[in-house]
Amino acid sequence: MINIIPKLIYTLVSIALFTHPALASEFFVYPAKGQNKEQQSKDEYECHTWSVGQTNFDPNKPAQAAAPAPQQQSAQGGGAVGGAARGAALGAVGGAIAGDAGKGAAIGAGVGGLGGAMGKRQGRRQQEQAQQDQASQQKAEQEQKRATFNRAYSACLEGRGYTIK
């Protein structure tokens, strides 16, 4: 009875690990030296564990997504409101020179608000592009880690007498 428990554990863990779609589609493992299914399950489990240790990557665990960068706003105020305030101040100065500070402030506020809103929209687009670039980079890094894991896993199994395709 005691000898059956380790065999059962190897079998159950192997089934859990190697029926995972990511691994099941990656390899065909052929027991080139006549290994039985129990030995193959044990070897696949041990090679998986060894490969995770060598590469610090486990294809059975989901990738951790990086947190999005916090939005940045200028110290002067963001968007249309900040732009309107700055525009009104400049417009009032210009209007005072021309003789009507109130009219200049109103025109300046309108122009400044429009400019501030456009700047905020452009900032959002730039932030979205940066997030897309970061996601693409993370995907490429995950693919590289998976390829490195696959090489380690294949090397381990080949060293134990299996043919990998």
N, C-alpha and C positions, 0 to 999 in steps of 0.2 A: 504493500500500500504506500509506503514512504517513497519508493522509487517512482511511483506513478505521478506524484504531485509535481516534481520538477518538469517531467515530460508534458504534463497537462498545462503547466504555466507557459512553457515555451510555445506550445501549440496555440494557446489562446492569444498570447501576445503577438505571435507571428500572423495569425489571422487578422487581428486588429490593425497591425502595422501595414501589412502587405495587401490588404483588400482596400486600403485607402486609394482613391482614384489617382492621386499624384504619383504614387509609387508603382501602382499596378500597371500603369501605361508606360513607365520609364524603361523597364528591363524585361528581358526574357532570361531566366536563370536556368541553365541546364546542368544537372549533376553529372559532369564528365567522368567522374571516378566512381560512379555507381552509388552515390550517397542515397540513403532512403529519405522519405519525406520528413521523418522526424529529425534526422540530422540536418537536412536542408533548412528546415524551419529554425532550428537552433542556430545554425551558421548565419542565416539571414538576420536574425534578431541581434546576434553578437556583432555582426558587421555594421548593422544600422547604428547600434550603440557606439561602436568604435568610431564610425564616421562622424557622428554628431560631436563626439569628443575632439576629433581632429579638426573639424571645420567650424565649430561653434554655430552650427546651423542644423535645424531639425525641420525637414520638409513637411512633417506632420503638424507643425504648429503654425498658426496664422502669423503673417508678418505684422509687426507693430508699425502703425502709421504714425508719422510725426505730427505733432500738433501744429495747426496752422499758425502762421506768424500773426501777432496782434496788429490791429490796424493802427496806423500812425496818423496823427493830426499835427498840423503845424502849431507852433506856440502862439501864433497870432489869432487863431480861431479857424475852424474848418468850414469848408463849403460855402454855400450862398450867404449865410448870415455873416460870417467873418469877412467875406468879400464885400458885402454890402456896407459893413461898418467902415472898412478901410476906404472903399469908394466914396462913401458919404463924407468922410474926413477930407479926402483929397478934393472932392467936388466943392465942398464948402470953401476951402482955401481958394480954389480956382474961381468960384462964384464971387467971393469977396473981392477978388482983384477986378472982376468984371462988373461988380456993383450989385449982385444979387446972390448972397451966400446961400439962402434957402433953396433957390432954384438949382444952383450948382450942386448942393448937397443931395437933392433928389435925383438929379441926373447921375451923379457919381455913385449913389447907392444902387441904382438900377444896373449900371454898367458893372460895378464891382460885384453885385450879387450874381449876375450872369457869368462873369468870369470865375467866381468862386465855385459855382455849381459845375461849370465845365471842368475845372481843375479837380474837383472831387470825383467826378465821373471818370476822368482819365486815371486818377489814382486807384480807383477800384479796378479798372481794367488791368493796370499794371500789377496789382496785387493778385488778381485771378491768374494772370499769365505766370507769375512767379510760383503760385501754388501748382499749376499744371506742370511747370518745369520740374518742381520738386517731386511731384508724383511720378513723372517719367524717370527721374534719376533713381528714385527708390525702387521702381520696378526693375530697372536695369541692374541695380545692386542685388536684388532678390534673385534674378535670373543667374547672375554670376555666382552667387552663393550656392544656388541649387546645382549648377554645373560642377562646382568644386566638390560639393557633397557627393554627387553622382560618380565623379572620378574616384574618390576615396572608397565609396561603397563597392564599386566595381573591382578596384584593386584588391580589397579585402576578400571578396568572394572568389576572385581568380586565384588568389594565394591559397585558398582552401580547396581548390580543385574544381571550380565551376566555370562553365563557359557562359559569358555574358554577351547578349546581343540586344 
